[in-house]
Amino acid sequence: MRHYIGLLLLFLLSANLFAQTTTASKYDTIIPYTWNDSLQLVKKKGLWGINTITQNKVISPKYDVIVQKKVMGPWPEFAFTKQNEKWGIINKKGEEIAIAKYDTFFTPPRMKISLRTDMRYLYKCFSSCTRVIENQKWGVVDYLGKPIIPTIYDSISIVANFIIVQKKERFGLFNTKGDTLFPVKYKEIKIHQPYKKKDIKFKNRRYLRLIQLDDKYVMADCQGNIQNKTMYDEIIPYRWNRSLQLVKKDGLWGINNITQNEVIPTKYDTIIQPNYPRLRKNPQLAYTKQSEKWGFINEKGEEVCAAQYHSISYMHRNRTCYCTRNSALNYVKAVSSKNKWGAVNNLGELIIPTIYDSVSVVGNLTIAQQKGKLGILDAKGNELYPIQHNKIEVICINKPYCTYENIKFGSIHPLLKIQLDDKYGLISEKGNLLTEIKYDSLLVPPLRGERPHTILVQENNQWGIIDLKGQEIAPAIYDSIVRSKSERELFIVKNSKKPLKRMCFIQKNNQWGYLDVITKAVIVPPKYDEIKGFYPNNACMVVLNNQWGVINNKGELIIPIEYDKITTIEDSGFEVERNGQKQLLDWNGVPKVKDD
């Protein structure tokens, strides 16, 4: 029995080998079909066809070329066929789904895969059809070879899931299902993406398209759906809410949502979206103008303040607002009515009545002016300091200068210098009185771009020092106080500790000394005729009775006061002169040998 079974298997194997040999001899070339392992592409007499692996004919050799093309997206595996200079398609099963009748068969658009986007939704955002040309006329077929748009147009372009067709210099718009969105009658049709690529926080931005029809616009999603075919003169994104758009029709502005449902009808002459920094998550307002009056709309497109003001001024933009990151008045707007100014908060509520000649914001405070006098109000409009002061100035203590960039990033913390009659005082950004209004003058000494940390005060023609909290560092008993008496001669080499930041030179009865503003200690009492510094090793040159010497930062003499003149040599030390004789000393007063 086993002998007969062995003979049978040998016979079948021989028959199979004979069949393959016979088949191979029938065809010039045999190659596998990429999309189906059970099929083969065969070539005979210069023509291509398709057979199964058992050599049953599926398509007889009749094609000049069979091109196996991989296309990403919703397209299944297929191959292009060429016959008599015409192109068609065969599918994965080897079936002819589009006969070879097209002059040109364009490859469907290739997709870019983004890991940030859901794959299924991304597929829907790209075209599932492709263009074809037949007898110099354009049409569109889907991935099954089914005609969607007949080949009757002069030109066709596919953008996302929109098909723009051209016929006799006129354009129309279809979706990928072949539905007519807009008939062929427009001189120009363009598809725009209204949102920037960097706007990644708005998850729907890549799924919206702005359609331009001549000079009119409509909004649609990338699947080709248009909820509202109302045409507008202009459509722009709403800066504070990406699910809304500002729309313009017949010269008036309104607000629509993404599906083009009307939120606010077109009734405003203009809508202004201020370009101010968003420092924290507070409601944002846009300005609306209607019949020469101004109002506000919020992030949701709701009208929070009807058009009633004559003018609106955003005080950040005008650089009259010094606000911190946690300021309650960060986004206050100044409004005017009949040439009188007030302020509204970021909810559109009037917090300061329109009765002042001008208003400006500093931190949580508002400076109001009326009849040439100034006062200070809190964040709720309550009067902290009455309208009776002559002048109120802003002192920026975190930056040497108050600039829009400092304001933008909330990096400044201002103080207020307030003047009543001829006296000055100091107020914090929270409205606390730091010093009494008793000083003749308040000055912030220059620090060459460094952050100030002390304030010079003058009282009864005598000078003193206070810190930024109003605490006294040095009493007002000195004739003069300067941050550096050697602004012209200051010489600091590399790796110096720069004591200039904490030392102040003091003068009394034409004698000079210096004090430490950190420890509030007088290091050197006023006893020298002149003092110059600081140099490496924190040394100062002093003059007493026309004799020169050098002291350290503790006031100790390191070079005796007995020389006619002392000068400095860069990166070297001191050169002392006495009775016409010169000598080199290092920064510690130790003699040096002069180089030849």
C-alpha positions as CSV (number, residue, x, y, z in Angstrom):
1,M,0.0,0.0,0.0
2,R,2.8,2.4,0.9
3,H,4.4,1.6,-2.4
4,Y,1.4,2.8,-4.4
5,I,1.1,6.0,-2.3
6,G,4.8,6.8,-3.0
7,L,4.3,6.3,-6.7
8,L,1.2,8.6,-6.7
9,L,3.1,11.4,-5.0
10,L,6.0,11.1,-7.4
11,F,3.6,11.3,-10.3
12,L,1.9,14.4,-9.0
13,L,5.2,16.2,-8.4
14,S,6.4,15.3,-11.9
15,A,3.2,16.6,-13.4
16,N,3.5,19.9,-11.5
17,L,7.1,20.4,-12.6
18,F,6.2,19.6,-16.2
19,A,3.3,22.1,-16.0
20,Q,5.5,24.8,-14.6
21,T,8.2,24.1,-17.2
22,T,5.6,24.2,-19.9
23,T,4.1,27.5,-18.6
24,A,7.5,29.1,-18.2
25,S,8.2,28.3,-21.8
26,K,4.9,30.0,-22.8
27,Y,5.7,33.4,-21.3
28,D,8.7,35.7,-21.7
29,T,8.6,37.1,-18.1
30,I,6.8,36.1,-14.9
31,I,7.0,38.4,-11.8
32,P,4.9,38.3,-8.6
33,Y,2.0,40.7,-8.1
34,T,2.9,42.9,-5.1
35,W,-0.6,43.2,-3.7
36,N,-1.6,39.5,-4.0
37,D,0.7,36.6,-3.5
38,S,-1.7,34.3,-5.4
39,L,-1.3,36.3,-8.6
40,Q,1.5,36.8,-11.1
41,L,2.2,39.3,-13.8
42,V,3.1,37.5,-17.0
43,K,4.5,38.9,-20.3
44,K,4.1,37.4,-23.7
45,K,5.0,38.9,-27.0
46,G,5.6,42.3,-25.4
47,L,2.1,42.4,-23.7
48,W,1.3,41.9,-20.0
49,G,-1.5,40.0,-18.3
50,I,-2.3,38.4,-15.0
51,N,-2.4,34.7,-14.0
52,T,-2.9,32.8,-10.8
53,I,0.0,30.8,-9.3
54,T,-1.7,27.7,-10.8
55,Q,-1.5,29.6,-14.2
56,N,-5.2,30.0,-14.6
57,K,-5.8,33.1,-16.7
58,V,-7.3,36.1,-14.9
59,I,-6.5,38.7,-17.6
60,S,-5.0,37.7,-20.9
61,P,-1.8,39.6,-21.9
62,K,-3.1,42.8,-23.5
63,Y,-1.4,45.7,-21.6
64,D,1.7,47.5,-22.8
65,V,2.6,48.3,-19.2
66,I,1.4,47.3,-15.7
67,V,2.8,49.7,-13.0
68,Q,2.4,48.7,-9.4
69,K,2.1,51.9,-7.4
70,K,1.8,52.2,-3.6
71,V,-0.4,55.1,-2.5
72,M,-0.9,56.0,1.2
73,G,-4.2,56.8,2.8
74,P,-7.6,55.3,2.0
75,W,-6.5,53.9,-1.4
76,P,-6.3,50.1,-1.6
77,E,-3.5,48.3,-3.4
78,F,-3.9,48.7,-7.1
79,A,-1.9,48.9,-10.3
80,F,-2.0,51.2,-13.3
81,T,-2.4,49.6,-16.7
82,K,-1.5,51.1,-20.1
83,Q,-3.1,49.9,-23.4
84,N,-2.8,51.7,-26.7
85,E,-1.4,54.8,-24.9
86,K,-4.4,54.8,-22.6
87,W,-4.4,54.2,-18.8
88,G,-6.7,52.3,-16.5
89,I,-6.6,50.5,-13.1
90,I,-6.7,46.9,-11.8
91,N,-7.4,46.1,-8.2
92,K,-5.8,43.8,-5.7
93,K,-7.8,40.8,-7.1
94,G,-6.6,41.5,-10.6
95,E,-10.0,42.9,-11.7
96,E,-10.1,45.7,-14.1
97,I,-12.0,48.5,-12.2
98,A,-11.2,51.3,-14.7
99,I,-10.7,50.4,-18.3
100,A,-7.8,51.9,-20.1
101,K,-9.3,54.9,-21.7
102,Y,-7.6,57.9,-20.0
103,D,-4.8,59.9,-21.5
104,T,-3.4,60.6,-18.1
105,F,-4.0,59.0,-14.7
106,F,-2.6,61.1,-11.9
107,T,-1.3,59.5,-8.8
108,P,-3.5,60.3,-5.8
109,P,-2.1,62.9,-3.4
110,R,0.4,61.6,-0.9
111,M,-0.2,62.1,2.8
112,K,2.0,63.3,5.6
113,I,1.6,61.3,8.8
114,S,1.5,63.4,12.0
115,L,1.9,61.6,15.3
116,R,-0.1,64.4,17.0
117,T,-3.2,63.7,15.0
118,D,-5.6,60.8,15.1
119,M,-4.8,58.6,12.1
120,R,-8.4,57.9,11.1
121,Y,-9.3,61.5,11.2
122,L,-6.1,62.4,9.3
123,Y,-7.1,60.1,6.5
124,K,-10.4,61.8,6.1
125,C,-8.6,65.1,5.7
126,F,-7.0,64.0,2.4
127,S,-8.5,63.3,-0.9
128,S,-9.9,59.9,-1.7
129,C,-10.0,60.5,-5.4
130,T,-7.6,61.4,-8.2
131,R,-7.7,63.3,-11.5
132,V,-7.8,61.8,-14.9
133,I,-7.6,63.2,-18.5
134,E,-9.6,61.9,-21.4
135,N,-9.4,63.5,-24.8
136,Q,-7.8,66.6,-23.3
137,K,-10.7,67.0,-20.8
138,W,-10.3,66.6,-17.1
139,G,-12.4,64.5,-14.7
140,V,-12.1,62.8,-11.3
141,V,-12.4,59.1,-10.3
142,D,-12.5,57.6,-6.8
143,Y,-10.2,54.8,-5.5
144,L,-12.6,52.2,-6.9
145,G,-12.3,53.6,-10.4
146,K,-15.8,55.0,-10.3
147,P,-16.2,58.4,-12.1
148,I,-17.1,61.2,-9.7
149,I,-16.8,64.1,-12.0
150,P,-17.1,63.5,-15.8
151,T,-14.2,64.4,-18.1
152,I,-15.7,67.6,-19.4
153,Y,-13.5,70.3,-17.8
154,D,-10.5,72.2,-19.0
155,S,-8.6,71.9,-15.7
156,I,-9.1,70.4,-12.2
157,S,-7.2,70.7,-9.0
158,I,-7.8,68.9,-5.7
159,V,-7.2,70.7,-2.4
160,A,-7.9,68.6,0.8
161,N,-11.4,67.2,0.0
162,F,-12.4,70.0,-2.4
163,I,-12.3,69.8,-6.2
164,I,-11.9,73.0,-8.1
165,V,-13.0,72.7,-11.7
166,Q,-12.4,75.1,-14.6
167,K,-14.4,75.5,-17.8
168,K,-14.2,78.3,-20.2
169,E,-12.3,80.5,-17.7
170,R,-14.9,80.0,-15.1
171,F,-14.5,78.0,-11.9
172,G,-16.8,75.8,-9.7
173,L,-16.4,73.8,-6.6
174,F,-17.3,70.2,-5.8
175,N,-16.6,67.8,-2.9
176,T,-15.1,64.4,-3.2
177,K,-18.5,62.8,-3.4
178,G,-19.2,64.7,-6.6
179,D,-21.7,67.1,-5.0
180,T,-21.8,70.6,-6.4
181,L,-20.9,73.1,-3.7
182,F,-20.8,76.1,-6.0
183,P,-21.6,76.1,-9.7
184,V,-19.1,76.9,-12.5
185,K,-19.6,80.7,-12.7
186,Y,-16.8,82.3,-10.6
187,K,-13.7,84.0,-12.0
188,E,-11.5,82.7,-9.2
189,I,-11.7,80.1,-6.4
190,K,-9.0,79.6,-3.8
191,I,-8.7,77.4,-0.7
192,H,-6.9,78.9,2.3
193,Q,-6.0,77.6,5.7
194,P,-7.1,80.4,8.0
195,Y,-4.9,79.3,11.0
196,K,-1.2,79.3,11.3
197,K,0.8,76.1,11.9
198,K,2.2,77.4,15.2
199,D,-1.4,77.7,16.5
200,I,-1.3,74.1,17.8
201,K,-3.5,74.7,20.8
202,F,-6.5,75.0,18.6
203,K,-7.2,71.4,17.8
204,N,-9.5,72.1,14.9
205,R,-7.2,74.5,13.0
206,R,-6.0,71.9,10.5
207,Y,-9.6,70.8,9.7
208,L,-10.9,74.2,8.6
209,R,-10.6,75.7,5.1
210,L,-11.4,79.2,4.0
211,I,-12.9,79.3,0.5
212,Q,-12.5,82.3,-1.7
213,L,-15.0,82.8,-4.4
214,D,-14.0,85.9,-6.4
215,D,-14.1,88.6,-3.7
216,K,-16.3,86.7,-1.3
217,Y,-15.5,84.1,1.4
218,V,-17.2,81.1,3.1
219,M,-15.9,78.7,5.7
220,A,-15.9,74.9,5.4
221,D,-14.4,71.9,7.1
222,C,-11.8,69.8,5.3
223,Q,-14.3,67.0,4.6
224,G,-16.0,69.4,2.1
225,N,-19.0,70.2,4.3
226,I,-20.3,73.8,4.2
227,Q,-23.0,74.4,6.9
228,N,-23.8,78.0,5.8
229,K,-23.3,79.2,2.2
230,T,-23.7,82.8,3.2
231,M,-20.9,84.7,1.5
232,Y,-18.9,87.4,3.3
233,D,-16.6,90.1,2.2
234,E,-14.0,89.0,4.7
235,I,-13.5,86.2,7.3
236,I,-10.7,86.3,9.9
237,P,-10.0,84.2,13.0
238,Y,-11.1,85.6,16.4
239,R,-7.9,86.0,18.4
240,W,-9.3,85.1,21.8
241,N,-11.4,82.1,20.7
242,R,-10.4,80.0,17.7
243,S,-13.8,78.5,17.4
244,L,-15.2,81.9,16.3
245,Q,-14.6,84.0,13.3
246,L,-15.1,87.7,12.6
247,V,-17.1,88.1,9.4
248,K,-17.8,91.2,7.3
249,K,-20.8,91.7,5.1
250,D,-21.9,94.9,3.3
251,G,-19.3,96.9,5.3
252,L,-20.4,95.7,8.7
253,W,-18.8,93.1,11.1
254,G,-20.2,90.3,13.1
255,I,-19.2,87.0,14.7
256,N,-19.9,83.4,13.5
257,N,-18.8,80.1,15.0
258,I,-16.9,77.3,13.1
259,T,-20.1,75.9,11.6
260,Q,-20.9,79.4,10.4
261,N,-23.9,79.8,12.7
262,E,-24.5,83.4,13.6
263,V,-23.3,84.5,17.1
264,I,-23.6,88.2,16.7
265,P,-25.2,89.6,13.5
266,T,-23.2,91.9,11.2
267,K,-23.9,95.3,12.8
268,Y,-20.5,96.8,13.9
269,D,-18.5,99.3,11.9
270,T,-15.3,97.7,13.1
271,I,-14.0,95.1,15.5
272,I,-10.5,95.6,16.9
273,Q,-8.5,92.8,18.5
274,P,-5.8,94.5,20.5
275,N,-2.3,92.9,20.2
276,Y,-1.5,93.0,23.9
277,P,0.3,90.3,25.9
278,R,-1.7,87.6,27.6
279,L,0.0,87.3,30.9
280,R,-2.6,85.2,32.7
281,K,-5.8,83.3,32.1
282,N,-8.2,86.2,32.3
283,P,-11.1,87.1,29.9
284,Q,-10.0,89.1,26.9
285,L,-12.0,91.8,25.3
286,A,-12.2,93.1,21.7
287,Y,-13.4,96.6,20.9
288,T,-16.5,97.2,18.8
289,K,-17.5,100.4,17.1
290,Q,-21.1,101.2,16.2
291,S,-22.4,104.6,15.2
292,E,-19.2,106.3,16.4
293,K,-19.5,104.7,19.8
294,W,-17.3,102.0,21.3
295,G,-18.1,98.9,23.3
296,F,-16.7,95.4,24.2
297,I,-17.2,91.8,23.3
298,N,-15.7,88.9,25.3
299,E,-13.9,85.7,24.4
300,K,-17.2,83.9,23.8
301,G,-18.4,86.5,21.3
302,E,-20.9,88.0,23.8
303,E,-21.5,91.7,23.9
304,V,-20.5,92.6,27.5
305,C,-20.7,96.3,27.0
306,A,-22.9,98.0,24.5
307,A,-21.3,100.7,22.2
308,Q,-21.6,103.8,24.4
309,Y,-18.1,105.3,24.9
310,H,-16.6,108.1,22.7
311,S,-13.1,106.6,22.9
312,I,-11.2,103.6,24.2
313,S,-7.5,103.4,25.1
314,Y,-5.7,100.3,26.0
315,M,-3.1,101.6,28.5
316,H,-0.5,98.8,28.0
317,R,-0.3,99.8,24.3
318,N,0.0,103.5,25.1
319,R,2.8,102.7,27.6
320,T,0.9,104.4,30.5
321,C,0.2,101.2,32.3
322,Y,2.8,99.6,34.6
323,C,1.2,96.3,35.5
324,T,2.7,93.2,37.2
325,R,1.8,89.6,36.5
326,N,-0.6,89.5,39.5
327,S,-2.0,92.9,39.0
328,A,-5.8,93.1,39.4
329,L,-5.9,95.8,36.7
330,N,-3.7,93.9,34.2
331,Y,-6.1,94.4,31.3
332,V,-8.0,97.6,32.4
333,K,-9.1,99.8,29.5
334,A,-9.5,103.6,29.7
335,V,-12.8,104.8,28.3
336,S,-14.0,108.3,27.7
337,S,-17.4,109.9,27.5
338,K,-17.7,113.6,26.6
339,N,-13.9,114.1,27.0
340,K,-14.0,112.6,30.5
341,W,-12.1,109.4,31.3
342,G,-12.8,106.3,33.4
343,A,-11.8,102.6,33.2
344,V,-13.4,99.2,32.7
345,N,-12.0,95.9,33.8
346,N,-11.5,92.7,31.7
347,L,-15.2,91.8,32.2
348,G,-16.4,95.1,30.6
349,E,-17.6,96.5,33.9
350,L,-17.1,100.2,34.6
351,I,-15.0,100.3,37.7
352,I,-13.9,104.0,37.5
353,P,-16.6,106.5,36.4
354,T,-15.9,108.7,33.5
355,I,-15.4,111.9,35.4
356,Y,-11.6,112.4,35.2
357,D,-9.5,114.3,32.8
358,S,-7.1,111.3,32.4
359,V,-6.4,108.0,34.0
360,S,-3.4,105.6,34.0
361,V,-2.7,102.3,35.7
362,V,0.3,101.4,37.9
363,G,0.2,97.9,39.4
364,N,-3.1,97.6,41.3
365,L,-3.5,101.4,41.4
366,T,-5.0,104.0,39.1
367,I,-3.7,107.5,38.9
368,A,-6.6,109.9,38.1
369,Q,-6.3,113.6,37.2
370,Q,-8.9,116.2,37.6
371,K,-8.5,120.0,37.2
372,G,-4.7,119.7,37.1
373,K,-4.5,117.7,40.4
374,L,-3.7,114.0,40.8
375,G,-5.0,111.3,43.1
376,I,-4.8,107.5,43.5
377,L,-7.6,105.0,43.3
378,D,-7.6,101.3,44.1
379,A,-8.7,98.4,41.8
380,K,-12.3,98.9,42.7
381,G,-12.3,102.7,42.1
382,N,-12.1,103.7,45.7
383,E,-10.1,106.8,46.5
384,L,-6.9,106.1,48.4
385,Y,-5.3,109.5,48.1
386,P,-7.5,112.5,47.3
387,I,-7.3,114.5,44.1
388,Q,-5.0,117.2,45.5
389,H,-1.4,116.3,44.6
390,N,0.7,118.2,42.3
391,K,2.6,115.3,40.7
392,I,2.8,111.5,40.7
393,E,5.7,109.8,39.0
394,V,6.5,106.1,38.5
395,I,9.8,104.6,39.7
396,C,10.6,101.2,38.1
397,I,12.8,99.3,40.6
398,N,13.3,95.9,38.8
399,K,14.5,97.5,35.6
400,P,16.5,100.7,35.0
401,Y,13.9,101.9,32.5
402,C,10.2,101.3,32.1
403,T,9.7,99.9,28.6
404,Y,6.9,98.1,26.9
405,E,9.0,94.9,26.9
406,N,9.3,95.1,30.7
407,I,5.5,95.6,31.0
408,K,4.8,92.9,28.5
409,F,6.5,90.2,30.6
410,G,5.3,91.6,33.9
411,S,8.8,92.0,35.1
412,I,8.6,95.4,36.8
413,H,7.4,96.3,40.2
414,P,6.8,100.1,40.3
415,L,6.9,102.6,43.1
416,L,5.1,106.0,43.1
417,K,6.8,109.2,43.9
418,I,4.0,111.6,45.1
419,Q,4.3,115.3,45.4
420,L,2.1,117.6,47.6
421,D,3.0,121.2,47.3
422,D,6.9,121.1,47.5
423,K,7.3,117.9,49.4
424,Y,7.7,114.3,48.2
425,G,6.8,110.9,49.6
426,L,6.9,107.3,48.4
427,I,4.0,104.9,47.8
428,S,4.2,101.1,47.0
429,E,2.3,99.5,44.1
430,K,-0.3,98.3,46.6
431,G,-1.0,101.8,47.8
432,N,0.9,101.7,51.1
433,L,2.6,104.9,52.2
434,L,6.3,104.0,52.6
435,T,7.5,107.4,53.7
436,E,5.8,110.5,54.8
437,I,5.4,113.4,52.3
438,K,8.2,115.4,53.9
439,Y,11.2,115.3,51.6
440,D,12.4,118.1,49.4
441,S,13.6,115.6,46.8
442,L,13.6,111.9,45.9
443,L,16.2,110.5,43.5
444,V,17.1,107.1,42.1
445,P,20.8,107.2,41.5
446,P,22.0,105.9,38.1
447,L,23.7,102.6,38.1
448,R,24.8,102.1,34.5
449,G,21.9,99.7,33.7
450,E,22.1,97.9,37.1
451,R,19.0,97.5,39.2
452,P,18.5,100.3,41.7
453,H,18.1,99.3,45.4
454,T,18.4,102.6,47.2
455,I,16.8,106.0,46.9
456,L,18.4,109.3,47.8
457,V,16.3,111.7,49.8
458,Q,16.9,115.4,50.6
459,E,15.5,117.2,53.7
460,N,16.5,120.7,54.7
461,N,19.2,120.8,52.1
462,Q,20.8,117.7,53.6
463,W,21.0,114.3,51.9
464,G,20.3,110.8,53.2
465,I,19.5,107.3,51.9
466,I,16.4,105.1,52.2
467,D,15.8,101.6,50.8
468,L,12.9,100.5,48.6
469,K,10.7,99.8,51.6
470,G,11.2,103.4,53.0
471,Q,13.5,102.3,55.7
472,E,16.3,104.7,56.6
473,I,19.9,103.6,55.6
474,A,21.7,106.9,56.2
475,P,20.1,110.0,57.9
476,A,19.8,113.2,56.0
477,I,22.8,114.9,57.5
478,Y,25.3,114.9,54.5
479,D,26.0,117.7,52.1
480,S,26.3,115.3,49.2
481,I,25.9,111.6,48.5
482,V,27.0,110.0,45.2
483,R,27.0,106.4,44.1
484,S,30.5,106.9,42.7
485,K,32.6,110.0,42.9
486,S,34.8,108.5,40.2
487,E,32.3,108.2,37.3
488,R,35.0,109.7,35.1
489,E,38.0,107.8,36.6
490,L,36.3,104.5,37.6
491,F,38.6,101.6,36.8
492,I,37.6,98.0,37.5
493,V,39.6,95.1,36.1
494,K,38.3,91.6,35.5
495,N,37.3,89.4,38.5
496,S,36.8,92.5,40.7
497,K,34.1,92.2,43.3
498,K,32.6,95.6,42.2
499,P,31.9,97.2,45.6
500,L,30.3,100.1,43.7
501,K,26.9,98.3,44.0
502,R,26.9,98.6,47.8
503,M,29.1,101.7,48.5
504,C,28.1,105.3,48.5
505,F,30.5,108.3,48.9
506,I,29.3,110.8,51.5
507,Q,30.4,114.4,51.9
508,K,30.1,116.7,54.9
509,N,31.9,120.0,55.5
510,N,33.9,119.4,52.2
511,Q,35.3,116.2,53.6
512,W,34.6,112.8,52.0
513,G,34.1,109.2,53.2
514,Y,31.9,106.3,52.3
515,L,29.4,104.0,53.8
516,D,28.0,100.5,53.1
517,V,24.4,100.7,52.1
518,I,23.8,97.0,52.9
519,T,25.1,97.0,56.5
520,K,24.2,100.7,56.9
521,A,27.6,101.2,58.4
522,V,29.9,104.2,57.8
523,I,33.1,102.6,56.7
524,V,35.1,105.7,56.4
525,P,33.8,108.9,58.1
526,P,34.1,112.1,56.0
527,K,37.7,113.2,56.7
528,Y,39.5,113.2,53.4
529,D,39.7,116.1,50.9
530,E,39.1,113.8,48.0
531,I,38.5,110.1,47.4
532,K,38.7,108.0,44.3
533,G,37.8,104.4,43.7
534,F,37.2,101.6,43.6
535,Y,40.1,99.6,42.2
536,P,41.2,96.0,42.4
537,N,41.3,94.6,45.9
538,N,38.5,97.2,46.6
539,A,41.1,99.9,47.2
540,C,40.5,103.7,47.1
541,M,42.9,106.5,46.6
542,V,42.5,109.3,49.1
543,V,43.8,112.9,49.4
544,L,44.5,114.7,52.6
545,N,46.4,118.0,52.8
546,N,47.5,117.5,49.2
547,Q,49.1,114.2,50.1
548,W,48.0,110.9,48.5
549,G,47.5,107.5,49.9
550,V,45.4,104.3,49.4
551,I,42.9,102.7,51.8
552,N,41.1,99.3,51.5
553,N,37.4,98.7,51.8
554,K,37.6,98.6,55.6
555,G,39.1,102.1,55.7
556,E,42.6,100.8,56.6
557,L,45.7,102.4,55.0
558,I,47.6,100.1,52.7
559,I,49.7,102.9,51.2
560,P,50.6,105.8,53.6
561,I,49.3,109.3,52.9
562,E,52.7,110.7,52.1
563,Y,53.0,110.8,48.3
564,D,52.7,113.8,46.0
565,K,50.8,111.8,43.4
566,I,49.4,108.3,42.8
567,T,48.2,107.0,39.5
568,T,47.0,103.6,38.4
569,I,48.6,101.3,35.8
570,E,46.1,99.0,34.1
571,D,46.4,95.3,35.2
572,S,49.4,96.2,37.2
573,G,49.0,98.4,40.3
574,F,49.8,101.9,41.5
575,E,52.5,104.2,40.5
576,V,53.5,106.5,43.4
577,E,55.5,109.7,43.2
578,R,57.4,111.6,45.9
579,N,59.9,114.3,45.5
580,G,60.1,113.5,41.8
581,Q,60.9,109.8,42.5
582,K,58.5,107.2,41.1
583,Q,57.9,103.7,42.3
584,L,55.6,100.8,41.3
585,L,53.4,99.1,43.9
586,D,50.9,96.3,43.5
587,W,47.3,96.6,44.5
588,N,48.1,95.7,48.1
589,G,50.9,98.4,48.3
590,V,53.8,96.0,48.0
591,P,56.7,97.4,46.0
592,K,57.3,95.8,42.5
593,V,60.3,95.6,40.3
594,K,59.8,97.7,37.1
595,D,60.2,95.7,33.9
596,D,63.0,96.8,31.6
